[in-house]
Amino acid sequence: MESTAKGTFDIAMTPAPAGEGAGRIAVGRMLIDKQYTGDLIGVGQGEMLSAGNPAAGSAGYVAIEHVTGTLGKRSGSFALQHSGVMHDGDSQLSISIVPGSGTGDLEGIAGTLKIDIVERKHYYELEYALD
């Protein structure tokens, strides 16, 4: 059965510490920390890689985020895979629940997440199904 969860989230992004890869082409790397409220109550933690020139309106990013919390009356965790591209003011964003990543009461979860930003406030809509 398909369900929809809606709410808001706060996000903090901090540069990741320098790691391996000295001498390689630089890729932006950020740590993601989120606090979800609404139908999903919990935290998200992840890592983002990015490239391009966002100041000029063109860039891309990928990220993996692990979400732990309560969705409806079910507790557990799952992972989200992000993929986004923007070019000349146009943007495309795809966020999917990673198959097989659900734990606890969220084992078997599948679905997609949409994000909307209105006046700097982040809103989510999670379309999901549980086995």
JOFENVEN-V764905 format. One record per helix or strand. SS is the DSSP state (a for helix, b for strand). FROM is the first residue (numbers start at 0). LEN is the number of residues. If there is no record, write none. Layout:
<<SS:FROM:LEN> <SS:FROM:LEN>>
This chain:
<<b:1:14> <b:27:11> <b:39:14> <a:53:3> <b:57:14> <b:73:14> <b:89:8> <b:102:2> <b:109:9> <b:120:9>>
